[in-house]
Amino acid sequence: INQAYGDSSSVDVTYQASPGSPASMYYWTDSYSGLNAVAFGDSGSGVPTILIVPTAGNVVTLGGFDIGSWPNSTRNSQVTVIDLASGIKLVNTGTIAIPGDAPSSFSINATSSGGFSIAFGPEGYNVGIDNIAFTTAQVPEPGTWALMALGLAGLACAARRRHRD
């Protein structure tokens, strides 16, 4: 997978096939539990990792993703999602069975200024990830917050004066 895939001016997405590997993750068109366009890691044991990191002045919200197994076989894996701003593990499944006939879906719905790490494995070759849903948003600068507070204070004063009259 090209390291620029998924990048934009507000987010940097990085793919690592396994720990310490300079290789990116790999791409397969179909068959992982019926998913299309999955990303997977190196053969053998390894923990593929995807980092979704917002650029300066932005936050990222991770909606969720699907994990699938090579068809007609159940593979054991583990899924870990870490909020990179706080270091908190939002998901830590321990060993789970990923069936070959239907994907396992994970709903996260969390926002972070530091981004997220999504790791799955140790069976990262016959288990793949797809449908990663995330959005980004700009963080208002302090001056914007101050202007908004000033405007609200003005509205409150105007409403108070009307109420007195």
C-alpha positions in Angstrom: 0.0 0.0 0.0 1.4 3.4 -0.9 2.2 5.3 2.2 0.4 8.3 0.9 -2.9 6.4 0.6 -5.5 8.0 2.9 -3.4 11.1 3.5 -4.8 14.6 3.2 -3.9 18.1 4.4 -5.6 17.3 7.7 -4.4 13.7 8.4 -1.3 11.4 7.9 -2.0 7.7 7.6 0.9 5.3 8.0 0.9 1.5 7.3 3.4 -0.9 8.9 3.4 -4.6 7.9 4.9 -5.8 11.2 7.0 -4.4 14.0 10.4 -3.2 12.9 9.5 -3.9 9.2 10.3 -1.1 6.8 7.6 -2.7 4.5 4.2 -1.1 4.1 1.1 -3.3 4.5 -0.2 -5.2 1.5 -3.4 -5.0 -0.5 -5.8 -7.8 -1.6 -9.0 -7.2 -3.7 -11.4 -9.7 -2.1 -12.1 -12.9 -0.1 -11.2 -11.8 3.4 -14.5 -12.7 5.0 -16.3 -11.2 2.0 -14.5 -7.8 2.4 -13.2 -6.0 -0.7 -9.9 -4.1 -0.8 -8.3 -5.3 2.5 -4.9 -4.4 3.9 -2.8 -7.1 5.5 0.6 -7.7 6.9 3.7 -9.8 6.4 3.6 -13.6 6.2 4.2 -15.5 9.4 3.7 -13.7 12.7 3.6 -10.0 12.9 1.3 -7.3 14.1 0.3 -5.0 11.2 -0.3 -1.4 12.5 -2.1 1.6 11.0 -1.5 5.0 12.4 -4.0 7.8 11.7 -2.5 11.0 12.9 -4.1 14.5 12.5 -1.9 17.3 11.2 -1.3 20.4 13.4 -4.6 22.2 14.2 -6.8 19.2 13.5 -8.4 16.3 15.4 -9.4 12.9 14.0 -12.5 10.9 14.9 -12.3 7.2 14.3 -15.7 5.7 13.6 -14.7 2.1 13.2 -13.4 -0.7 10.9 -13.9 -4.3 9.9 -11.5 -7.2 10.3 -11.7 -10.3 8.1 -10.1 -13.7 7.7 -9.0 -15.6 4.6 -12.0 -17.5 3.3 -13.2 -20.8 4.7 -10.9 -20.6 7.7 -11.1 -19.1 11.1 -8.0 -17.3 12.3 -7.0 -16.2 15.7 -6.1 -12.6 16.1 -6.1 -9.7 18.5 -7.2 -6.1 17.9 -5.8 -3.2 19.8 -6.8 0.5 19.3 -4.8 3.1 21.2 -5.6 6.9 21.5 -2.2 8.3 20.8 -2.9 11.6 22.7 -3.7 9.8 26.0 -2.1 6.4 25.5 -5.4 4.8 26.5 -6.3 1.5 24.9 -9.8 1.9 23.5 -10.0 -1.7 22.3 -7.9 -4.6 23.5 -9.7 -7.8 22.5 -7.2 -10.4 23.6 -7.2 -13.4 21.4 -10.4 -13.6 19.3 -11.5 -15.9 16.4 -12.0 -14.1 13.1 -14.3 -16.3 11.0 -13.7 -16.7 7.3 -17.3 -16.2 6.3 -18.2 -12.9 7.9 -16.2 -9.8 9.0 -15.9 -8.7 12.6 -16.9 -5.1 12.9 -15.5 -2.6 15.5 -17.2 0.6 16.4 -14.9 3.1 18.1 -16.5 6.6 17.8 -13.7 8.5 19.6 -12.0 11.8 18.8 -8.3 12.5 19.4 -5.9 15.3 18.9 -3.0 12.8 18.7 -4.6 10.2 16.5 -5.0 6.5 16.7 -3.0 3.3 16.4 -4.9 0.3 15.1 -3.0 -3.0 15.4 -4.2 -6.6 14.7 -2.3 -9.9 14.8 -0.2 -11.8 15.4 -1.9 -13.5 12.4 -1.6 -10.4 10.2 -1.1 -12.2 6.9 -4.4 -14.2 6.8 -6.3 -11.5 8.6 -7.0 -8.2 7.0 -8.6 -4.8 7.7 -11.1 -2.9 5.6 -13.6 -0.1 5.8 -11.7 2.2 8.2 -14.0 5.1 8.8 -12.5 8.4 10.1 -13.1 12.1 9.8 -11.1 15.1 10.6 -12.0 18.6 11.9 -10.1 21.7 12.6 -9.6 22.8 16.2 -10.7 26.4 16.6 -7.9 28.7 17.6 -8.1 30.5 21.0 -9.0 33.8 19.2 -12.0 32.2 17.6 -13.2 30.9 21.0 -12.7 34.4 22.5 -14.7 36.0 19.7 -17.5 33.5 20.2 -17.6 34.1 23.9 -17.6 37.9 23.4 -20.6 37.5 21.0 -22.5 35.3 23.4 -21.8 37.8 26.2 -23.1 40.6 24.0 -26.3 38.6 23.2 -26.8 38.0 26.9 -26.5 41.7 27.7 -28.9 42.7 24.9 -31.4 40.1 26.2 -31.1 41.4 29.8 -31.7 45.0 28.7 -34.8 44.0 26.8 -36.1 42.1 29.8 -35.6 45.2 32.0 -37.5 47.5 29.7 
